[in-house]
């Protein structure tokens, strides 16, 4: 398992890096189109007084990866408890068998669950997840969506991260230059088509980051298990050798004692 995880980490890292140019460009385009469109009443931008909160949790389908799944599930549950204390209903959208089993066992409302995604996520998976969230948000079934995933920093560092997915907060321009486009059709129409793609790209980035983090956590956990097993084997081998030597010494002592008794 350690070797398999080690082989998958570079591929997962490469997918994370390959997705960043697209994510950066769509953020830039959304920022510029939003500036051109001005105020808009797009459903995904609507800010409402939250009565029902949606919580998206990206965990793992498999175990043997240390505290990876447990850490992100506990972080999500803390926010769920805060929503409940504030009098809000909560709907959980778990990704991965670990989160599904955990939240189902504790009786949370699970409108949709997603399995078989975390190992090698594809853009189609992000599209399916986004469609479910956008549908519930636009219909008013949920008023806000908080996403929890594990951000990959390095092979040794993975950071549990919370991100408000819906409603969409239009990216700020910062110091970057605003591009002057000619629009056909209107900026509002373009934004209407672009915002769902923006959410899809965000969800896809979360899945890729979580996948890389899962493989890194699994390699680290399996390396620790391998090292512990080797240390245990060495300790048991020494113990077995000592016992065998003691048995041999006892047998030789008995033989010598018996021979001396016969000679006497």
C-alpha positions as CSV (number, residue, x, y, z in Angstrom):
1,X,0.0,0.0,0.0
2,X,2.9,2.4,0.7
3,X,4.4,1.7,-2.8
4,X,1.0,2.1,-4.5
5,X,0.3,5.4,-2.7
6,X,3.8,6.6,-3.6
7,X,3.2,5.8,-7.2
8,X,-0.1,7.7,-7.2
9,X,1.1,10.8,-5.5
10,X,3.0,12.3,-8.5
11,X,0.0,11.7,-10.8
12,X,-2.3,13.4,-8.3
13,X,0.1,16.3,-7.9
14,X,0.3,16.7,-11.7
15,X,-3.5,16.8,-12.0
16,X,-3.6,19.5,-9.3
17,X,-1.1,21.6,-11.1
18,X,-2.7,21.0,-14.5
19,X,-6.1,22.3,-13.2
20,X,-4.7,25.5,-11.8
21,X,-4.4,27.5,-15.1
22,X,-8.0,26.8,-15.9
23,X,-9.2,27.7,-12.4
24,X,-7.2,30.9,-12.5
25,X,-8.5,31.9,-15.9
26,X,-12.2,31.2,-15.1
27,X,-11.7,33.3,-11.9
28,X,-10.3,36.1,-14.0
29,X,-13.1,35.9,-16.6
30,X,-15.8,35.8,-13.9
31,X,-14.3,38.8,-12.2
32,X,-14.2,40.8,-15.4
33,X,-17.7,39.8,-16.6
34,X,-19.1,40.6,-13.2
35,X,-17.6,44.1,-13.3
36,X,-19.2,44.6,-16.8
37,X,-22.5,43.2,-15.8
38,X,-22.8,45.3,-12.7
39,X,-25.6,44.3,-10.3
40,X,-27.3,41.0,-11.3
41,X,-30.0,38.9,-9.7
42,X,-28.5,35.5,-10.7
43,X,-29.8,32.8,-8.3
44,X,-26.2,31.6,-7.4
45,X,-25.3,35.1,-6.2
46,X,-28.4,35.5,-4.0
47,X,-27.6,36.0,-0.4
48,X,-30.4,34.9,1.9
49,X,-31.0,34.6,5.6
50,X,-29.9,31.0,6.1
51,X,-32.6,28.8,7.6
52,X,-31.2,25.6,6.1
53,X,-27.4,25.0,5.6
54,X,-25.8,22.6,3.2
55,X,-22.5,21.0,4.1
56,X,-20.3,19.4,1.5
57,X,-17.7,17.0,3.0
58,X,-14.9,15.5,0.8
59,X,-13.6,12.4,2.6
60,X,-12.3,9.1,1.2
61,X,-13.8,5.8,0.0
62,X,-11.0,3.7,1.5
63,X,-9.2,3.6,4.8
64,X,-5.6,3.0,5.7
65,X,-4.8,6.7,5.4
66,X,-4.3,7.6,9.1
67,X,-6.5,10.4,10.4
68,X,-7.2,11.9,7.0
69,X,-10.9,11.2,6.8
70,X,-11.5,11.7,10.6
71,X,-9.9,15.1,10.6
72,X,-12.1,16.6,7.9
73,X,-15.2,14.9,9.2
74,X,-14.7,16.4,12.6
75,X,-14.1,19.8,11.2
76,X,-17.3,19.6,9.3
77,X,-19.2,18.3,12.3
78,X,-18.1,21.3,14.4
79,X,-19.7,23.7,11.9
80,X,-22.8,21.5,11.7
81,X,-23.2,21.8,15.4
82,X,-22.8,25.6,15.2
83,X,-25.5,25.7,12.6
84,X,-27.8,23.6,14.8
85,X,-27.1,25.8,17.8
86,X,-28.1,28.8,15.7
87,X,-31.5,27.1,14.9
88,X,-30.7,26.2,11.3
89,X,-31.5,22.8,9.7
90,X,-28.6,21.1,8.1
91,X,-28.3,18.9,5.0
92,X,-25.1,17.0,4.5
93,X,-23.7,16.1,1.1
94,X,-20.9,13.6,1.9
95,X,-18.3,12.5,-0.7
96,X,-16.6,9.1,0.0
97,X,-17.7,6.1,2.0
98,X,-16.1,7.2,5.2
99,X,-18.2,10.4,5.4
100,X,-21.3,8.6,4.2
101,X,-21.0,6.0,6.9
102,X,-20.3,8.5,9.6
103,X,-23.1,10.9,9.0
104,X,-25.6,8.2,8.1
105,X,-24.9,6.4,11.4
106,X,-25.5,9.6,13.3
107,X,-28.8,10.3,11.6
108,X,-28.0,13.4,9.6
109,X,-30.1,14.4,6.6
110,X,-28.3,13.2,3.5
111,X,-30.1,14.4,0.4
112,X,-27.3,13.1,-1.9
113,X,-24.3,10.9,-1.4
114,X,-21.3,10.4,-3.7
115,X,-19.1,7.3,-3.8
116,X,-16.3,6.1,-6.1
117,X,-15.1,9.7,-6.6
118,X,-12.2,10.3,-4.3
119,X,-9.5,8.0,-5.7
120,X,-9.2,9.5,-9.2
121,X,-11.8,12.3,-9.6
122,X,-12.9,13.4,-13.0
123,X,-14.5,16.6,-14.2
124,X,-17.7,14.7,-14.8
125,X,-17.8,13.9,-11.0
126,X,-17.5,17.6,-10.2
127,X,-20.4,18.3,-12.7
128,X,-22.7,15.8,-11.0
129,X,-21.9,17.1,-7.5
130,X,-22.3,20.7,-8.6
131,X,-25.6,20.0,-10.3
132,X,-27.1,18.5,-7.1
133,X,-25.9,21.5,-5.0
134,X,-27.0,24.2,-7.5
135,X,-30.4,22.6,-7.9
136,X,-31.1,22.5,-4.1
137,X,-29.7,26.0,-3.7
138,X,-31.7,27.5,-6.5
139,X,-34.9,25.9,-5.4
140,X,-34.4,27.2,-1.8
141,X,-33.9,23.8,-0.2
142,X,-30.7,25.1,1.2
143,X,-29.6,28.7,1.7
144,X,-25.8,28.4,2.0
145,X,-23.3,25.7,1.2
146,X,-20.1,25.2,3.2
147,X,-17.5,22.9,1.6
148,X,-14.9,21.0,3.6
149,X,-11.9,19.5,1.8
150,X,-8.2,18.8,2.5
151,X,-5.8,21.2,0.7
152,X,-2.6,19.6,-0.5
153,X,0.5,21.6,0.4
154,X,3.2,19.0,0.3
155,X,3.8,15.3,0.8
156,X,4.1,16.0,4.5
157,X,1.5,18.8,4.9
158,X,-2.2,18.6,4.2
159,X,-4.5,21.2,5.6
160,X,-8.3,20.7,6.4
161,X,-10.0,23.7,4.7
162,X,-13.5,25.3,4.9
163,X,-14.8,27.2,1.9
164,X,-18.2,28.9,1.3
165,X,-19.2,27.5,-2.1
166,X,-22.7,29.0,-2.4
167,X,-23.8,31.7,-2.7
168,X,-20.9,32.7,-4.9
169,X,-18.8,35.5,-3.8
170,X,-17.6,37.4,-6.9
171,X,-13.8,37.2,-7.0
172,X,-12.1,40.5,-6.1
173,X,-9.9,42.1,-8.7
174,X,-7.0,42.9,-6.3
175,X,-4.0,44.3,-8.2
176,X,-4.8,42.4,-11.4
177,X,-5.8,44.5,-14.4
178,X,-9.4,44.4,-15.6
179,X,-9.8,43.3,-19.2
180,X,-12.1,45.3,-21.4
181,X,-14.1,42.8,-23.4
182,X,-16.7,43.1,-26.2
183,X,-19.7,41.0,-25.2
184,X,-22.0,39.0,-27.3
185,X,-24.6,38.4,-25.9
186,X,-24.9,40.7,-22.9
187,X,-22.5,40.3,-19.9
188,X,-25.5,39.2,-17.7
189,X,-26.3,36.4,-20.2
190,X,-22.6,35.3,-20.2
191,X,-22.4,35.4,-16.5
192,X,-25.6,33.3,-16.3
193,X,-23.8,30.5,-18.2
194,X,-20.4,31.1,-16.6
195,X,-21.3,30.9,-12.9
196,X,-22.2,27.2,-12.9
197,X,-18.9,26.4,-14.7
198,X,-17.2,28.4,-12.0
199,X,-18.7,26.3,-9.3
200,X,-17.8,23.1,-11.2
201,X,-14.2,24.2,-11.5
202,X,-14.1,25.0,-7.8
203,X,-15.5,21.6,-6.8
204,X,-13.2,19.9,-9.2
205,X,-10.2,21.7,-7.7
206,X,-11.4,20.5,-4.2
207,X,-11.6,16.9,-5.4
208,X,-8.1,17.0,-6.9
209,X,-6.6,18.6,-3.8
210,X,-8.3,16.0,-1.6
211,X,-7.2,13.1,-3.8
212,X,-3.6,14.2,-3.6
213,X,-3.9,14.7,0.2
214,X,-5.5,11.2,0.6
215,X,-2.6,9.5,-1.3
216,X,0.0,11.4,0.7
217,X,-1.7,10.5,4.0
218,X,-2.0,6.9,3.0
219,X,1.7,6.7,2.1
220,X,2.7,8.3,5.4
221,X,0.4,5.9,7.4
222,X,1.6,2.8,5.5
223,X,5.2,3.8,6.0
224,X,4.6,4.1,9.7
225,X,2.8,0.8,9.7
226,X,5.7,-0.8,7.8
227,X,8.3,0.6,10.2
228,X,6.3,-0.6,13.2
229,X,6.0,-4.1,11.7
230,X,9.7,-4.3,11.0
231,X,10.5,-3.2,14.5
232,X,8.1,-5.7,15.9
233,X,9.6,-8.5,13.8
234,X,13.1,-7.5,15.0
235,X,11.9,-7.6,18.7
236,X,10.1,-10.9,18.3
237,X,13.1,-12.4,16.4
238,X,15.4,-11.5,19.3
239,X,12.9,-12.9,21.8
240,X,12.5,-16.1,19.9
241,X,16.3,-16.5,19.6
242,X,16.7,-16.0,23.3
243,X,14.0,-18.6,24.1
244,X,15.5,-21.1,21.7
245,X,18.9,-20.5,23.2
246,X,17.5,-21.0,26.7
247,X,15.9,-24.3,25.6
248,X,19.1,-25.5,24.0
249,X,21.1,-24.6,27.2
250,X,18.6,-26.4,29.4
251,X,18.7,-29.5,27.2
252,X,22.5,-29.5,27.2
253,X,22.5,-29.1,31.0
254,X,20.1,-32.0,31.4
255,X,22.2,-34.2,29.2
256,X,25.5,-33.4,31.0
257,X,23.8,-33.9,34.4
258,X,22.4,-37.3,33.3
259,X,25.8,-38.4,31.9
260,X,27.6,-37.4,35.2
261,X,24.9,-39.3,37.2
262,X,25.6,-42.5,35.1
263,X,29.3,-42.2,35.5
264,X,29.0,-41.8,39.2
